[in-house]
Amino acid sequence: MKAYALVLTTSLGFAGATAVGLALWQADGPAMDIELADPIIAGTIPARPPIMSPSSMHASPPAVFSISNFDRQTVCLVERGATLTSRSRGFFAPPDCDSVWPGLAQVENWTQNDDGTVTLTNGNGALVLTLVRSKSFSYEVADPAGVDIALLMLP
């Protein structure tokens, strides 16, 4: 019976000493460090870059295209810009691009559709051209039909 009492007393003594040590260490320690704090409890936003979603890893970068109208024998350079939404990007065509296709200079939006087509729309959302992916880094006009216009991505 003396052995049980000795083990119990020793265990309680060490537990008490540990509790006192932890209490003293917390009292002298620094206030909560915001970088070590749990962001859910502290209500903070961690200072790390956002994790890329799988769909954004396949997004194409801004690019310059040569757009050619083979019927009119006209060419101009256009830019597909930064991401606006998950499917759309900015678009810029200088005023001389209206010689390639009427309204092309007013296009502001490049939208990648679920069926693989790309629509170019102006600031009011009106459709200007519908493109389909061709070989490599080029696109051909699908709508309006019978128009011989192609876009070729420049290096």
C-alpha positions in Angstrom: 0.0 0.0 0.0 2.9 2.3 0.7 4.1 1.9 -2.9 0.7 3.1 -4.3 0.8 6.1 -2.0 4.4 6.9 -3.1 3.6 6.7 -6.8 0.4 8.8 -6.4 2.2 11.4 -4.3 5.1 11.6 -6.8 2.7 11.8 -9.8 0.6 14.6 -8.2 3.8 16.5 -7.3 5.2 16.4 -10.8 1.8 17.4 -12.3 1.5 20.3 -9.9 5.1 21.4 -10.7 4.4 21.2 -14.4 1.2 23.3 -14.0 3.0 26.0 -12.0 5.8 26.0 -14.6 3.4 26.4 -17.5 1.5 29.2 -15.7 4.7 31.1 -15.0 5.9 30.6 -18.6 2.6 31.9 -20.0 2.6 34.9 -17.7 6.1 36.0 -18.7 5.7 35.1 -22.4 4.8 37.6 -25.1 1.2 38.4 -26.1 -0.4 36.3 -28.8 1.8 36.5 -31.9 -0.6 37.2 -34.8 1.5 35.1 -37.3 1.3 32.1 -35.0 -2.4 32.6 -34.1 -5.1 30.3 -35.4 -6.7 32.4 -38.2 -10.2 31.0 -37.5 -10.1 31.8 -33.8 -8.2 35.2 -34.2 -10.4 36.2 -37.2 -7.3 37.0 -39.3 -6.5 36.4 -43.0 -3.3 34.5 -43.4 -0.6 36.4 -45.3 0.1 33.8 -48.0 -0.7 33.7 -51.7 -4.0 32.2 -52.8 -4.0 28.6 -53.9 -4.5 28.3 -57.7 -7.7 26.5 -58.7 -7.4 23.8 -61.3 -9.4 25.9 -63.8 -7.1 28.9 -63.4 -4.0 26.8 -64.0 -5.2 26.2 -67.6 -5.9 29.8 -68.3 -4.0 31.1 -71.3 -1.8 34.2 -70.8 -2.3 37.5 -72.5 -1.4 37.3 -76.2 -1.0 39.2 -79.4 -2.8 37.9 -82.5 -2.6 38.7 -86.2 -6.1 38.8 -87.6 -6.5 38.5 -91.3 -9.4 38.9 -93.6 -8.4 37.0 -96.8 -11.4 38.2 -98.8 -10.5 41.9 -98.2 -6.8 41.2 -98.0 -6.5 43.2 -94.7 -4.5 42.5 -91.6 -4.2 44.0 -88.1 -2.8 43.1 -84.7 -5.2 42.5 -81.7 -4.5 41.7 -78.1 -6.2 39.2 -75.8 -5.7 40.7 -72.4 -6.1 39.8 -68.7 -8.7 37.5 -67.2 -12.0 39.2 -66.4 -13.9 36.2 -65.2 -13.4 32.4 -65.2 -14.3 32.3 -68.9 -13.7 35.8 -70.3 -10.7 38.0 -71.0 -10.2 41.5 -72.0 -9.7 42.3 -75.7 -8.2 45.2 -77.6 -8.2 46.0 -81.3 -7.0 49.4 -82.6 -9.3 51.5 -84.9 -7.6 50.3 -88.1 -9.0 46.8 -87.4 -12.4 47.9 -88.6 -10.9 47.4 -92.1 -10.5 43.7 -91.3 -14.1 43.3 -89.9 -16.7 46.1 -89.1 -17.0 46.5 -85.3 -13.8 44.7 -84.5 -12.3 47.9 -82.9 -15.2 48.0 -80.5 -14.6 44.4 -79.2 -13.8 44.4 -75.5 -14.5 40.8 -74.4 -13.0 37.4 -75.4 -15.2 34.6 -74.0 -14.3 30.9 -74.0 -17.5 28.9 -74.3 -18.1 25.4 -73.1 -18.4 24.0 -76.6 -14.8 25.2 -77.4 -15.8 28.3 -79.4 -14.7 31.8 -78.6 -17.0 34.8 -78.9 -15.8 38.3 -79.4 -18.3 40.8 -78.1 -18.4 44.6 -77.8 -19.0 46.6 -74.6 -22.7 46.2 -74.9 -22.4 42.4 -75.2 -23.3 42.3 -78.9 -21.7 39.5 -80.8 -19.1 40.6 -83.4 -17.4 37.3 -84.3 -17.5 33.6 -83.2 -14.2 31.7 -83.5 -13.3 28.0 -83.4 -9.8 26.7 -82.6 -7.9 25.6 -85.6 -4.4 24.1 -85.8 -1.8 25.0 -83.1 -2.3 28.6 -81.9 -4.8 29.8 -84.5 -8.5 30.4 -84.7 -10.9 30.6 -87.7 -14.3 32.4 -87.9 -17.3 30.2 -87.5 -20.0 32.9 -87.4 -20.8 34.6 -89.6 -20.5 31.7 -92.1 -18.7 32.2 -95.3 -16.2 34.8 -94.0 -12.6 34.0 -94.5 -11.0 35.4 -91.3 -8.3 33.8 -89.2 -6.4 34.7 -86.1 -2.8 33.6 -85.6 -1.1 33.9 -82.2 2.2 35.7 -82.5 5.3 34.5 -80.5 
